[in-house]
Amino acid sequence: MYGLISKLAVVPGKRDEMIAILSEGAAKMPGCFSYIVAKDSSDENAIWVTEVWDNAASHDASLSLPSVRNAMVRGKALIAGFEKVATTKPVWGIGLPGPV
Amino acid sequence: MYGLISKLAVVPGKRDEMIAILSEGAAKMPGCFSYIVAKDSSDENAIWVTEVWDNAASHDASLSLPSVRNAMVRGKALIAGFEKVATTKPVWGIGLPGPV
């Protein structure tokens, strides 16, 4: 498996709008086991995205999906910063396919 | 919902052992929607744990479960450091209950 933990900084006041755009873009992504969007509890302009994919190729391919490309275009003006906090190899998890 | 993103530093050479202990401890935790354990891809002594709970009370209650307490006791000697990277409010996600 392949994982990403990312932190997005949004333009002040635009977090809910950005979350909605991410939601539309993330539907039906082949090979995606988990894709969770969360508000940071202490920074009102920060969003965390944690992802688990079957492999890195599926993640890379998702960036070419029309829904994802469209979301990236729409969200671009709302993003003030992007930090890839970690690239991971998920080992097991509640909420993932297979035995826990 | 309530979320946590944590980074554990393990004693060198003990990552796989620590992951196994986490796995045993995390089974059957009421209110836990997602609990994913992942190896950091660039730091061989780091583990990421990303969690989603129905609420903070369920998370807090899990710390009193016998399985979790047992895992904490067994894992204590393997942990070199612990960083709570973020406390979050998950909004939606693939792999969570409810509509995506």
Backbone of each chain as ProteinMPNN parsed JSONL, in Angstrom:
{"seq_chain_A": "MYGLISKLAVVPGKRDEMIAILSEGAAKMPGCFSYIVAKDSSDENAIWVTEVWDNAASHDASLSLPSVRNAMVRGKALIAGFEKVATTKPVWGIGLPGPV", "coords_chain_A": {"N_chain_A": [[0.844, -1.198, 0.0], [0.25, 2.352, -0.339], [0.739, 5.497, 1.065], [-0.279, 8.863, 1.93], [0.183, 11.821, 3.799], [-1.035, 14.898, 4.125], [-0.972, 18.466, 4.484], [-3.002, 21.182, 4.014], [-2.973, 24.635, 3.55], [-5.402, 27.068, 3.553], [-6.797, 29.922, 1.86], [-7.823, 32.495, 4.024], [-11.016, 31.955, 5.434], [-11.945, 30.294, 3.477], [-12.088, 27.596, 3.926], [-14.293, 25.731, 4.171], [-15.353, 25.821, 1.619], [-13.219, 24.838, 0.137], [-13.065, 22.235, 1.155], [-15.435, 21.175, 0.189], [-14.918, 21.164, -2.535], [-12.793, 19.358, -2.653], [-14.167, 17.071, -1.911], [-15.889, 16.588, -4.058], [-14.039, 16.09, -6.04], [-12.814, 13.754, -5.22], [-14.381, 11.523, -5.56], [-14.956, 8.165, -6.557], [-12.266, 7.022, -7.196], [-10.106, 4.887, -8.628], [-8.465, 2.243, -6.899], [-8.187, 3.554, -4.53], [-8.181, 3.267, -1.126], [-8.655, 4.613, 1.221], [-9.516, 7.909, 2.005], [-9.401, 10.666, 3.627], [-10.737, 13.655, 4.74], [-10.094, 16.345, 6.816], [-10.734, 18.909, 9.218], [-8.312, 20.982, 10.732], [-8.065, 21.186, 14.229], [-7.049, 23.323, 15.639], [-6.249, 25.28, 13.942], [-7.868, 27.375, 11.953], [-7.628, 27.665, 9.272], [-6.564, 25.439, 8.127], [-6.367, 22.262, 6.534], [-6.382, 18.75, 6.732], [-5.382, 16.01, 4.792], [-5.564, 12.622, 4.553], [-4.423, 9.743, 3.013], [-4.842, 6.472, 1.61], [-3.693, 4.157, -0.674], [-3.808, 1.443, -3.081], [-1.416, 1.219, -4.438], [1.4, 3.299, -5.449], [1.153, 3.942, -8.12], [-1.59, 3.968, -8.659], [-2.357, 6.19, -7.192], [-0.934, 8.181, -8.596], [-2.127, 7.96, -11.088], [-4.656, 8.864, -10.504], [-4.482, 11.576, -10.533], [-4.874, 12.309, -13.091], [-7.522, 11.918, -13.602], [-10.642, 13.172, -14.792], [-12.411, 14.301, -12.843], [-10.723, 14.851, -10.709], [-8.823, 16.544, -11.859], [-10.464, 18.67, -12.512], [-11.246, 19.491, -9.951], [-8.784, 20.338, -8.971], [-8.258, 22.544, -10.556], [-10.38, 24.222, -9.833], [-9.892, 24.527, -7.12], [-7.47, 25.756, -6.887], [-7.128, 28.565, -6.528], [-7.875, 28.848, -3.936], [-6.007, 27.844, -2.275], [-3.399, 28.413, -0.07], [-1.091, 27.272, 0.703], [0.818, 24.213, 0.627], [1.708, 21.248, 2.171], [3.48, 18.341, 2.056], [3.379, 16.169, 4.422], [4.081, 13.566, 5.126], [5.152, 10.633, 3.396], [3.985, 7.382, 3.189], [3.998, 3.849, 4.074], [1.332, 2.162, 4.466], [0.386, -0.352, 6.775], [-1.556, -1.865, 8.088], [-5.048, -1.564, 8.97], [-8.006, -0.389, 10.596], [-10.869, 0.05, 8.695], [-9.716, -0.32, 6.294], [-9.341, -2.468, 3.353], [-9.283, -6.03, 3.791], [-7.908, -8.216, 6.428], [-8.029, -7.033, 9.794]], "CA_chain_A": [[0.0, 0.0, 0.0], [0.94, 3.637, -0.455], [-0.011, 6.488, 1.824], [0.151, 10.254, 1.967], [-0.397, 12.688, 4.825], [-0.791, 16.247, 3.618], [-1.621, 19.594, 5.157], [-3.269, 22.292, 3.115], [-3.331, 25.937, 4.12], [-6.332, 27.715, 2.636], [-7.025, 31.358, 1.99], [-8.736, 32.67, 5.153], [-12.452, 31.963, 5.165], [-12.295, 29.449, 2.329], [-11.893, 26.171, 4.227], [-15.458, 24.909, 3.835], [-15.46, 25.76, 0.162], [-12.166, 23.934, -0.342], [-13.441, 20.87, 1.535], [-16.477, 20.736, -0.741], [-14.281, 20.889, -3.822], [-12.05, 18.104, -2.491], [-15.144, 15.989, -1.856], [-16.355, 16.294, -5.415], [-12.934, 15.559, -6.835], [-12.291, 12.472, -4.737], [-15.314, 10.408, -5.766], [-14.655, 7.127, -7.546], [-10.868, 6.985, -7.604], [-9.683, 3.475, -8.598], [-7.306, 1.913, -6.091], [-8.156, 4.35, -3.303], [-8.775, 2.548, 0.004], [-9.058, 5.562, 2.254], [-9.221, 9.307, 1.649], [-10.131, 11.335, 4.704], [-10.522, 15.102, 4.787], [-10.377, 16.773, 8.187], [-10.348, 20.256, 9.627], [-7.424, 21.075, 11.881], [-8.851, 21.707, 15.349], [-6.458, 24.513, 16.24], [-5.925, 26.256, 12.892], [-9.116, 27.409, 11.174], [-7.343, 27.718, 7.841], [-5.8, 24.249, 7.741], [-7.068, 21.022, 6.206], [-5.537, 17.558, 6.621], [-5.852, 14.94, 3.905], [-4.807, 11.386, 4.744], [-4.806, 8.866, 1.904], [-4.251, 5.146, 1.445], [-3.918, 3.616, -2.018], [-3.223, 0.107, -3.243], [-0.013, 1.465, -4.767], [1.67, 4.685, -5.852], [0.702, 4.153, -9.493], [-3.012, 4.344, -8.621], [-2.412, 7.598, -6.788], [-0.46, 9.038, -9.687], [-3.133, 7.932, -12.155], [-5.844, 9.632, -10.09], [-4.269, 12.992, -10.841], [-5.315, 12.542, -14.466], [-8.977, 11.747, -13.707], [-11.315, 14.456, -15.042], [-12.965, 14.87, -11.61], [-9.615, 15.363, -9.898], [-8.261, 17.696, -12.567], [-11.425, 19.761, -12.372], [-11.16, 19.981, -8.575], [-7.519, 21.049, -8.812], [-8.409, 23.849, -11.202], [-11.301, 25.049, -9.042], [-9.362, 24.789, -5.786], [-6.143, 26.393, -6.931], [-7.146, 29.941, -6.005], [-8.223, 28.828, -2.51], [-4.906, 27.227, -1.534], [-2.305, 29.333, 0.252], [0.13, 26.498, 0.911], [0.648, 22.766, 0.625], [2.847, 20.57, 2.79], [3.412, 16.886, 2.109], [3.962, 15.914, 5.738], [4.72, 12.247, 5.105], [4.806, 9.554, 2.472], [3.998, 6.221, 4.073], [3.608, 2.507, 3.64], [0.357, 1.654, 5.435], [0.594, -1.769, 7.033], [-2.877, -2.43, 8.374], [-5.892, -0.53, 9.534], [-9.467, -0.434, 10.627], [-11.36, 0.886, 7.608], [-9.035, -0.703, 5.052], [-9.692, -3.829, 2.938], [-8.454, -7.11, 4.358], [-8.02, -8.45, 7.869], [-7.492, -5.998, 10.699]], "C_chain_A": [[0.881, 1.251, 0.0], [0.1, 4.692, 0.253], [0.582, 7.88, 1.736], [-0.56, 10.966, 3.109], [-0.036, 14.112, 4.429], [-1.565, 17.284, 4.414], [-1.769, 20.734, 4.162], [-3.575, 23.547, 3.934], [-4.231, 26.626, 3.101], [-6.349, 29.219, 2.868], [-8.058, 31.559, 3.098], [-10.206, 32.747, 4.728], [-12.908, 31.001, 4.085], [-12.217, 27.957, 2.634], [-13.09, 25.307, 3.829], [-15.614, 24.754, 2.322], [-14.429, 24.783, -0.413], [-12.499, 22.477, -0.022], [-14.502, 20.325, 0.581], [-15.877, 20.378, -2.099], [-13.505, 19.572, -3.763], [-13.008, 16.911, -2.526], [-15.611, 15.594, -3.247], [-15.253, 15.63, -6.233], [-12.558, 14.139, -6.475], [-13.225, 11.293, -4.974], [-14.788, 9.443, -6.822], [-13.23, 7.187, -8.076], [-10.386, 5.534, -7.503], [-8.43, 3.269, -7.754], [-7.212, 2.692, -4.795], [-8.897, 3.61, -2.184], [-9.307, 3.496, 1.073], [-8.62, 6.959, 1.823], [-10.05, 10.152, 2.601], [-9.734, 12.808, 4.763], [-10.978, 15.604, 6.148], [-9.937, 18.217, 8.397], [-9.366, 20.171, 10.779], [-8.192, 21.748, 13.028], [-8.307, 23.014, 15.92], [-6.076, 25.585, 15.215], [-7.1, 26.297, 11.921], [-8.886, 27.496, 9.666], [-6.537, 26.517, 7.346], [-6.709, 23.043, 7.542], [-6.04, 19.904, 6.148], [-6.184, 16.566, 5.669], [-4.955, 13.733, 4.124], [-5.34, 10.353, 3.759], [-4.118, 7.509, 2.007], [-4.678, 4.599, 0.086], [-3.328, 2.208, -2.091], [-1.74, 0.225, -3.621], [0.152, 2.9, -5.292], [1.155, 4.968, -7.262], [-0.771, 4.565, -9.527], [-3.174, 5.792, -8.186], [-2.036, 8.507, -7.949], [-1.5, 9.114, -10.809], [-4.346, 8.785, -11.803], [-5.714, 11.1, -10.474], [-4.675, 13.341, -12.271], [-6.82, 12.354, -14.64], [-9.634, 13.106, -13.926], [-11.852, 15.107, -13.761], [-11.874, 15.5, -10.752], [-9.0, 16.602, -10.556], [-9.169, 18.914, -12.417], [-11.362, 20.374, -10.973], [-9.876, 20.788, -8.37], [-7.603, 22.448, -9.416], [-9.263, 24.77, -10.336], [-10.694, 25.431, -7.699], [-8.1, 25.625, -5.762], [-6.113, 27.766, -6.262], [-7.425, 29.985, -4.498], [-7.068, 28.342, -1.644], [-3.774, 28.228, -1.329], [-0.994, 28.584, 0.45], [-0.174, 25.017, 0.952], [1.903, 22.13, 1.2], [2.615, 19.069, 2.765], [4.144, 16.459, 3.387], [4.664, 14.562, 5.771], [4.233, 11.423, 3.928], [4.982, 8.268, 3.264], [3.734, 4.914, 3.334], [2.625, 1.967, 4.686], [0.472, 0.133, 5.556], [-0.727, -2.475, 7.293], [-3.739, -1.302, 8.927], [-7.346, -0.921, 9.593], [-9.948, 0.53, 9.543], [-10.648, 0.623, 6.293], [-9.493, -2.101, 4.647], [-8.786, -4.85, 3.647], [-8.589, -7.212, 5.845], [-7.412, -7.309, 8.667], [-6.475, -6.651, 11.616]], "O_chain_A": [[2.075, 1.204, 0.296], [-1.113, 4.764, 0.056], [1.777, 8.056, 1.501], [-1.745, 10.745, 3.356], [1.139, 14.479, 4.403], [-2.648, 17.024, 4.938], [-0.8, 21.187, 3.553], [-4.346, 23.506, 4.893], [-3.871, 26.756, 1.931], [-5.965, 29.711, 3.929], [-9.073, 30.863, 3.116], [-10.582, 33.481, 3.814], [-14.101, 30.894, 3.801], [-12.272, 27.135, 1.719], [-12.912, 24.258, 3.211], [-15.963, 23.683, 1.825], [-14.725, 24.01, -1.324], [-12.245, 21.587, -0.834], [-14.468, 19.152, 0.211], [-16.286, 19.404, -2.73], [-13.55, 18.772, -4.697], [-12.693, 15.87, -3.101], [-15.714, 14.41, -3.568], [-15.512, 14.72, -7.021], [-12.044, 13.396, -7.311], [-12.885, 10.165, -4.617], [-14.245, 9.857, -7.847], [-13.016, 7.382, -9.272], [-10.269, 5.006, -6.397], [-7.459, 4.015, -7.872], [-6.26, 2.514, -4.035], [-10.098, 3.359, -2.289], [-10.296, 3.2, 1.744], [-7.505, 7.158, 1.342], [-11.252, 10.331, 2.404], [-8.554, 13.151, 4.828], [-12.097, 15.331, 6.583], [-8.937, 18.681, 7.851], [-9.557, 19.38, 11.703], [-8.879, 22.749, 12.824], [-9.028, 23.734, 16.611], [-5.632, 26.672, 15.586], [-7.303, 25.358, 11.152], [-9.83, 27.41, 8.881], [-5.91, 26.569, 6.288], [-7.676, 22.836, 8.274], [-4.957, 20.076, 5.588], [-7.388, 16.317, 5.738], [-3.744, 13.8, 3.912], [-6.546, 10.116, 3.677], [-2.967, 7.409, 2.434], [-5.862, 4.581, -0.253], [-2.477, 1.828, -1.288], [-0.914, -0.572, -3.177], [-0.825, 3.606, -5.542], [0.766, 6.095, -7.57], [-1.159, 5.414, -10.33], [-4.002, 6.529, -8.721], [-2.731, 9.479, -8.245], [-1.727, 10.171, -11.398], [-4.988, 9.359, -12.683], [-6.711, 11.782, -10.71], [-4.804, 14.514, -12.622], [-7.345, 12.608, -15.724], [-9.226, 14.092, -13.312], [-11.762, 16.324, -13.604], [-12.077, 16.552, -10.146], [-8.696, 17.586, -9.881], [-8.703, 20.037, -12.22], [-11.415, 21.593, -10.811], [-9.883, 21.804, -7.675], [-7.084, 23.412, -8.853], [-8.927, 25.935, -10.127], [-10.943, 26.524, -7.191], [-7.713, 26.143, -4.714], [-5.183, 28.085, -5.52], [-7.238, 31.02, -3.857], [-7.136, 28.418, -0.417], [-3.259, 28.812, -2.282], [0.084, 29.174, 0.377], [-1.291, 24.612, 1.273], [3.018, 22.432, 0.775], [1.669, 18.573, 3.377], [5.373, 16.397, 3.42], [5.726, 14.428, 6.379], [3.074, 11.501, 3.52], [5.998, 8.077, 3.932], [3.319, 4.878, 2.175], [3.045, 1.379, 5.682], [0.633, -0.572, 4.559], [-0.975, -3.561, 6.769], [-3.242, -0.239, 9.3], [-7.849, -1.676, 8.761], [-9.501, 1.675, 9.474], [-10.941, 1.269, 5.287], [-9.982, -2.853, 5.49], [-7.662, -4.537, 4.041], [-9.285, -6.414, 6.473], [-6.417, -6.705, 8.266], [-5.888, -5.979, 12.465]]}, "seq_chain_B": "MYGLISKLAVVPGKRDEMIAILSEGAAKMPGCFSYIVAKDSSDENAIWVTEVWDNAASHDASLSLPSVRNAMVRGKALIAGFEKVATTKPVWGIGLPGPV", "coords_chain_B": {"N_chain_B": [[-17.173, 14.14, 14.287], [-13.981, 12.949, 15.415], [-10.519, 13.33, 15.193], [-7.127, 12.109, 15.042], [-3.711, 12.637, 14.333], [-0.753, 11.106, 14.538], [2.759, 10.744, 15.244], [5.061, 8.288, 15.796], [8.195, 7.666, 17.206], [10.36, 4.989, 17.111], [12.459, 2.773, 19.017], [15.52, 2.031, 17.455], [15.296, -0.532, 15.022], [13.065, -1.723, 16.029], [10.623, -1.309, 14.829], [8.816, -3.045, 13.365], [8.041, -4.785, 15.377], [6.761, -3.042, 17.113], [4.624, -2.217, 15.513], [3.182, -4.577, 15.319], [2.346, -4.869, 17.958], [0.706, -2.61, 18.224], [-1.294, -3.362, 16.463], [-2.538, -5.526, 17.726], [-3.526, -4.253, 19.96], [-5.418, -2.52, 18.935], [-7.724, -3.761, 18.117], [-11.257, -4.117, 17.907], [-12.378, -1.58, 19.004], [-14.744, 0.39, 20.369], [-16.618, 2.834, 18.584], [-14.62, 3.576, 16.897], [-13.813, 4.596, 13.731], [-11.829, 4.611, 11.848], [-8.49, 3.512, 11.788], [-5.364, 3.681, 11.137], [-2.257, 2.282, 10.575], [0.991, 3.078, 9.656], [4.145, 2.772, 8.012], [6.703, 5.194, 7.988], [8.017, 6.383, 4.954], [10.527, 7.428, 4.603], [11.905, 7.398, 6.935], [13.172, 5.006, 8.818], [12.615, 4.411, 11.406], [10.207, 5.431, 12.15], [6.694, 5.64, 12.752], [3.431, 6.211, 11.578], [0.272, 7.018, 12.873], [-3.014, 7.273, 12.073], [-6.164, 8.351, 12.999], [-9.738, 8.045, 13.221], [-12.588, 8.827, 14.999], [-15.922, 8.436, 16.36], [-16.429, 10.351, 18.281], [-14.621, 12.426, 20.676], [-14.863, 11.343, 23.197], [-15.169, 8.59, 22.836], [-12.64, 7.928, 21.894], [-11.116, 8.595, 24.169], [-12.188, 6.796, 25.997], [-11.28, 4.434, 24.925], [-8.712, 4.183, 25.793], [-8.844, 2.966, 28.172], [-9.52, 0.381, 27.675], [-8.878, -3.108, 28.129], [-7.292, -4.404, 26.135], [-6.011, -2.275, 24.892], [-4.661, -1.058, 26.997], [-2.935, -3.106, 27.684], [-1.397, -3.242, 25.362], [-0.149, -0.773, 25.48], [1.471, -1.04, 27.708], [3.18, -3.101, 26.863], [4.348, -1.909, 24.651], [5.733, 0.257, 25.555], [8.514, 0.272, 26.116], [9.57, 0.259, 23.623], [9.232, 2.636, 22.421], [10.605, 5.656, 21.403], [9.897, 8.232, 21.126], [7.076, 10.481, 20.923], [4.808, 12.205, 18.97], [2.111, 14.288, 18.806], [0.8, 15.182, 16.018], [-1.415, 16.436, 14.871], [-4.686, 17.392, 15.94], [-7.894, 16.722, 14.841], [-10.96, 17.513, 13.038], [-12.576, 15.341, 11.361], [-14.272, 15.475, 8.256], [-15.428, 14.224, 6.024], [-15.04, 11.134, 4.2], [-13.565, 8.603, 2.136], [-13.89, 5.291, 3.058], [-14.945, 5.762, 5.491], [-17.878, 5.573, 7.653], [-21.119, 6.267, 6.238], [-22.255, 8.624, 3.65], [-20.076, 9.328, 0.901]], "CA_chain_B": [[-16.097, 13.157, 14.356], [-12.77, 13.38, 16.103], [-9.379, 12.677, 14.549], [-5.761, 12.311, 15.528], [-2.595, 12.247, 13.471], [0.375, 10.992, 15.461], [4.001, 10.16, 14.748], [5.821, 7.601, 16.843], [9.59, 7.29, 16.948], [10.638, 3.749, 17.839], [13.847, 2.383, 19.228], [16.007, 1.455, 16.19], [15.13, -1.964, 14.825], [11.876, -2.243, 16.729], [9.381, -0.832, 14.208], [7.87, -4.122, 13.067], [7.517, -5.287, 16.644], [5.813, -2.053, 17.627], [3.43, -2.263, 14.659], [2.423, -5.767, 15.718], [1.703, -4.581, 19.249], [-0.391, -1.679, 17.944], [-2.356, -4.114, 15.79], [-3.264, -6.309, 18.728], [-4.229, -3.358, 20.871], [-6.452, -1.704, 18.305], [-8.895, -4.54, 17.697], [-12.542, -3.951, 18.613], [-12.48, -0.351, 19.794], [-16.041, 1.005, 20.074], [-16.617, 4.214, 18.121], [-13.474, 3.83, 16.017], [-14.178, 4.459, 12.327], [-10.618, 4.373, 11.042], [-7.263, 3.492, 12.595], [-4.424, 3.194, 10.13], [-0.861, 2.285, 11.008], [1.814, 3.13, 8.445], [5.573, 3.045, 8.134], [7.208, 6.353, 7.255], [8.823, 5.872, 3.838], [11.881, 7.971, 4.58], [12.51, 7.265, 8.269], [12.894, 3.601, 9.137], [12.235, 4.278, 12.812], [8.998, 6.225, 12.403], [5.378, 5.07, 12.476], [2.313, 7.159, 11.612], [-1.037, 6.474, 13.223], [-4.085, 8.235, 11.782], [-7.365, 7.814, 13.641], [-11.019, 8.753, 13.174], [-13.542, 8.321, 15.982], [-17.205, 9.142, 16.319], [-16.229, 11.562, 19.082], [-13.429, 12.368, 21.528], [-15.129, 10.491, 24.358], [-14.878, 7.205, 22.457], [-11.186, 7.789, 21.904], [-10.626, 8.609, 25.552], [-12.61, 5.551, 26.636], [-10.487, 3.311, 24.394], [-7.454, 4.089, 26.536], [-9.093, 2.116, 29.341], [-9.793, -1.003, 27.268], [-7.774, -4.003, 28.507], [-6.393, -4.664, 25.002], [-5.209, -1.073, 24.645], [-3.756, -0.886, 28.141], [-1.91, -4.135, 27.559], [-0.486, -2.851, 24.28], [0.646, 0.369, 25.936], [2.496, -1.558, 28.614], [4.165, -3.865, 26.101], [5.043, -1.078, 23.676], [6.386, 1.414, 26.184], [9.975, 0.202, 26.023], [9.983, 0.346, 22.217], [8.94, 3.983, 21.925], [11.637, 6.647, 21.713], [9.297, 9.556, 21.12], [5.699, 10.537, 20.459], [4.42, 13.553, 18.579], [0.746, 14.465, 18.323], [1.002, 16.141, 14.934], [-2.638, 17.229, 14.714], [-6.025, 16.972, 16.361], [-8.712, 17.167, 13.714], [-12.392, 17.221, 12.915], [-12.806, 14.774, 10.029], [-15.528, 15.949, 7.687], [-15.94, 13.14, 5.19], [-13.923, 10.348, 3.718], [-13.668, 7.245, 1.617], [-13.46, 4.401, 4.126], [-15.663, 6.1, 6.716], [-19.317, 5.333, 7.522], [-21.919, 7.359, 5.685], [-22.022, 8.966, 2.248], [-18.787, 9.948, 0.557]], "C_chain_B": [[-14.856, 13.798, 14.989], [-11.585, 12.619, 15.495], [-8.058, 13.013, 15.203], [-4.775, 11.857, 14.465], [-1.355, 12.271, 14.349], [1.569, 10.342, 14.778], [4.753, 9.558, 15.918], [7.25, 7.357, 16.361], [9.873, 6.039, 17.775], [12.137, 3.581, 18.047], [14.333, 1.684, 17.948], [15.858, -0.064, 16.135], [13.859, -2.551, 15.398], [10.558, -1.856, 16.049], [8.375, -1.945, 13.952], [7.234, -4.668, 14.346], [6.463, -4.316, 17.211], [4.523, -2.064, 16.821], [2.558, -3.459, 15.03], [1.683, -5.525, 17.034], [0.52, -3.636, 19.056], [-1.582, -2.415, 17.341], [-3.201, -4.887, 16.79], [-4.096, -5.397, 19.624], [-5.44, -2.691, 20.257], [-7.696, -2.479, 17.89], [-10.109, -4.202, 18.555], [-12.57, -2.755, 19.561], [-13.798, 0.347, 19.442], [-15.907, 2.465, 19.648], [-15.463, 4.557, 17.202], [-13.855, 3.557, 14.564], [-12.973, 4.121, 11.455], [-9.408, 4.463, 11.963], [-6.21, 2.841, 11.709], [-2.994, 3.372, 10.614], [0.017, 2.167, 9.771], [3.277, 3.394, 8.79], [5.912, 4.327, 7.381], [8.16, 5.843, 6.169], [10.256, 6.361, 3.864], [12.59, 7.875, 5.929], [12.17, 5.874, 8.795], [12.518, 3.373, 10.596], [10.979, 5.075, 13.165], [7.741, 5.489, 11.953], [4.357, 6.201, 12.535], [1.037, 6.417, 11.985], [-2.066, 7.566, 12.958], [-5.408, 7.604, 12.212], [-8.582, 8.689, 13.375], [-11.987, 8.036, 14.113], [-14.857, 9.061, 15.837], [-17.137, 10.418, 17.159], [-15.028, 11.355, 20.025], [-13.627, 11.435, 22.72], [-14.825, 9.026, 24.038], [-13.371, 6.959, 22.417], [-10.665, 7.684, 23.333], [-10.966, 7.297, 26.258], [-11.746, 4.371, 26.18], [-9.202, 3.112, 25.197], [-7.599, 3.243, 27.8], [-9.411, 0.672, 28.969], [-8.61, -1.886, 27.651], [-6.785, -4.236, 27.365], [-5.472, -3.475, 24.746], [-4.206, -0.858, 25.783], [-2.6, -1.886, 28.07], [-0.88, -3.77, 26.49], [0.413, -1.694, 24.722], [1.779, -0.093, 26.859], [3.601, -2.263, 27.83], [4.995, -2.973, 25.18], [5.923, 0.004, 24.294], [7.897, 1.424, 25.984], [10.485, 0.368, 24.586], [9.849, 1.753, 21.662], [10.019, 4.962, 22.38], [11.064, 8.056, 21.749], [7.896, 9.505, 20.556], [5.345, 11.979, 20.158], [2.972, 13.55, 18.105], [0.789, 15.575, 17.278], [-0.225, 17.029, 14.744], [-3.814, 16.566, 15.401], [-6.983, 17.563, 15.337], [-10.198, 16.899, 13.925], [-12.617, 16.674, 11.511], [-14.198, 15.147, 9.526], [-16.189, 14.869, 6.837], [-14.739, 12.31, 4.75], [-14.339, 9.035, 3.095], [-13.124, 6.337, 2.72], [-14.088, 4.731, 5.467], [-17.137, 5.751, 6.542], [-20.001, 6.537, 6.873], [-21.54, 7.683, 4.259], [-20.66, 9.614, 2.042], [-19.051, 11.27, -0.139]], "O_chain_B": [[-14.729, 15.02, 15.072], [-11.653, 11.404, 15.308], [-7.897, 14.059, 15.831], [-4.97, 10.844, 13.794], [-0.953, 13.324, 14.844], [1.427, 9.517, 13.875], [5.044, 10.235, 16.904], [7.47, 6.895, 15.241], [9.657, 6.024, 18.987], [12.956, 4.172, 17.344], [13.626, 0.831, 17.412], [16.238, -0.78, 17.061], [13.607, -3.748, 15.264], [9.489, -2.052, 16.627], [7.199, -1.802, 14.287], [6.042, -4.972, 14.383], [5.42, -4.733, 17.715], [3.439, -1.934, 17.39], [1.331, -3.355, 15.052], [0.532, -5.932, 17.193], [-0.541, -3.832, 19.649], [-2.733, -2.127, 17.668], [-4.43, -4.899, 16.706], [-5.222, -5.727, 19.996], [-6.384, -2.334, 20.962], [-8.635, -1.887, 17.356], [-10.001, -4.025, 19.768], [-12.763, -2.907, 20.768], [-13.949, 0.845, 18.326], [-15.176, 3.237, 20.269], [-15.334, 5.702, 16.769], [-14.181, 2.425, 14.205], [-13.098, 3.425, 10.447], [-9.307, 5.359, 12.8], [-6.17, 1.62, 11.552], [-2.58, 4.462, 11.008], [-0.176, 1.279, 8.94], [3.596, 4.132, 9.723], [5.454, 4.523, 6.256], [9.002, 4.983, 6.425], [11.12, 5.771, 3.214], [13.761, 8.239, 6.038], [11.03, 5.598, 9.168], [12.143, 2.264, 10.977], [10.723, 5.358, 14.335], [7.724, 4.814, 10.924], [4.406, 7.046, 13.428], [0.761, 5.329, 11.477], [-2.002, 8.647, 13.542], [-5.726, 6.475, 11.838], [-8.479, 9.914, 13.311], [-12.179, 6.823, 14.036], [-14.917, 10.154, 15.274], [-17.716, 11.441, 16.793], [-14.499, 10.25, 20.144], [-12.676, 10.813, 23.195], [-14.285, 8.305, 24.877], [-12.891, 5.912, 22.852], [-9.876, 6.797, 23.659], [-10.158, 6.753, 27.012], [-11.509, 3.432, 26.94], [-8.671, 2.004, 25.269], [-6.608, 2.853, 28.417], [-9.556, -0.174, 29.851], [-7.46, -1.468, 27.517], [-5.575, -4.265, 27.591], [-4.297, -3.649, 24.422], [-3.047, -0.517, 25.547], [-1.45, -1.555, 28.358], [0.324, -3.954, 26.668], [1.593, -1.649, 24.377], [2.9, 0.411, 26.788], [4.789, -2.061, 28.082], [6.177, -3.228, 24.949], [6.763, 0.593, 23.613], [8.486, 2.47, 25.713], [11.675, 0.589, 24.361], [10.305, 2.031, 20.553], [10.31, 5.085, 23.57], [11.661, 8.964, 22.327], [7.559, 8.597, 19.797], [5.554, 12.867, 20.984], [2.639, 12.891, 17.121], [0.81, 16.759, 17.615], [-0.098, 18.226, 14.486], [-3.925, 15.34, 15.438], [-6.903, 18.745, 15.003], [-10.617, 16.182, 14.833], [-12.826, 17.442, 10.572], [-15.171, 15.134, 10.28], [-17.395, 14.644, 6.943], [-13.588, 12.718, 4.902], [-15.34, 8.433, 3.483], [-12.04, 6.574, 3.252], [-13.81, 4.07, 6.468], [-17.611, 5.641, 5.411], [-19.519, 7.667, 6.954], [-20.61, 7.092, 3.711], [-20.164, 10.348, 2.897], [-18.11, 11.967, -0.519]]}, "name": "protein", "num_of_chains": 2, "seq": "MYGLISKLAVVPGKRDEMIAILSEGAAKMPGCFSYIVAKDSSDENAIWVTEVWDNAASHDASLSLPSVRNAMVRGKALIAGFEKVATTKPVWGIGLPGPVMYGLISKLAVVPGKRDEMIAILSEGAAKMPGCFSYIVAKDSSDENAIWVTEVWDNAASHDASLSLPSVRNAMVRGKALIAGFEKVATTKPVWGIGLPGPV"}
